[in-house]
Amino acid sequence: MVAAGLQAQLGQPAVVENRAGASGVIGSGEVARAAPDGGMFLVNASAHVIIPHLQPNMPFDAVADFTPVTELVKVPLILVVNPQLPVNSVAELIALARAQPGRLSYASSSIGGAPHLAGEMFKLMTGTNIAHVPYRGSGPALTDMVGGHVQVMFDSLASSAQHVREGRLKALAVSTAERIEAFPNLPTIAEAGVPGYEITTWYGMWGPRNLPEAIATRMQQAVAAVNATEEAKARFTALGAQPVASPPADFARFVRSEYERWGRLVRDANITAG
């Protein structure tokens, strides 16, 4: 959606090339090796600053080899369970997990993504033992969630909302610090019994290392113009997402902060890629 709007702002086509694989490392590597001339940018999720803590032999430095351009959007995570699981609140889920350590399992869309770390943070803060089952994408994970093969999942609101509305999944809480507009009656995990819990996945844009400041600023301004349109606001709201379009300097500080934050969690929870 943003790419389509950029064409109007920049006066030239903006083509999306999906380079999937290795938790985003393949696509990121393409940009790390690209010329810093404004011809190629990276759009990636918060996993960009998480994966380096799980894979010590990265082919690039996720911070030093990229020029931060802008944070595109924040997306809340929603804690969902299979409807057959006999819990209706976060407190009941914690009680069940403590009563049956290791018996429950939670799905994630990948190793090292925000949904994975959301689950590990939950376990760490609640003293529970819930087995992690990683999938290749949110779609297969949700299929097994609906089928009852796994019982718990922290997923982006964009992919789970329809399942919740149609009763295929039961929502317990959201991961953000405040309640969200799409599900105003759904409590946050913090207010539902885990004080201090907060996690949000986000998507950002980077250029290669040494991208000229003028190019980064021009791209950020174009993204901000796209995000400010009524069409973009409506589509983001429907997905439960919050457009950001922060200036390059602000995004650079945010990236560094998130890199350090997730590194601490990976160490504290002893999370590995295997």
Stockholm file with secondary structure:
# STOCKHOLM 1.0

chainA/1-274         MVAAGLQAQLGQPAVVENRAGASGVIGSGEVARAAPDGGMFLVNASAHVIIPHLQPNMPFDAVADFTPVTELVKVPLILVVNPQLPVNSVAELIALARAQPGRLSYASSSIGGAPHLAGEMFKLMTGTNIAHVPYRGSGPALTDMVGGHVQVMFDSLASSAQHVREGRLKALAVSTAERIEAFPNLPTIAEAGVPGYEITTWYGMWGPRNLPEAIATRMQQAVAAVNATEEAKARFTALGAQPVASPPADFARFVRSEYERWGRLVRDANITAG
#=GR chainA/1-274 SS CHHHHHHHHHSSCCCCCCCCCGGGHHHHHHHHTSCSSSSCCEEEEGGGGTGGGTCTTCSSCTTTTEEEEEEEEEEEEEEEECTTSSCCSHHHHHHHHHHSTTTCEEEESSTTSHHHHHHHHHHHHHTCCCEEEECSSHHHHHHHHHHTSSCEEEEEHHHHHHHHHTTSSEEEEESSSSCCTTSTTSCBTTTTTCTTCCCEEEEEEEEETTCCHHHHHHHHHHHHHHHTSHHHHHHHHHTTCEECCCCHHHHHHHHHHHHHHHHHHHHHTTCCCC
#=GC SS_cons         CHHHHHHHHHSSCCCCCCCCCGGGHHHHHHHHTSCSSSSCCEEEEGGGGTGGGTCTTCSSCTTTTEEEEEEEEEEEEEEEECTTSSCCSHHHHHHHHHHSTTTCEEEESSTTSHHHHHHHHHHHHHTCCCEEEECSSHHHHHHHHHHTSSCEEEEEHHHHHHHHHTTSSEEEEESSSSCCTTSTTSCBTTTTTCTTCCCEEEEEEEEETTCCHHHHHHHHHHHHHHHTSHHHHHHHHHTTCEECCCCHHHHHHHHHHHHHHHHHHHHHTTCCCC
//
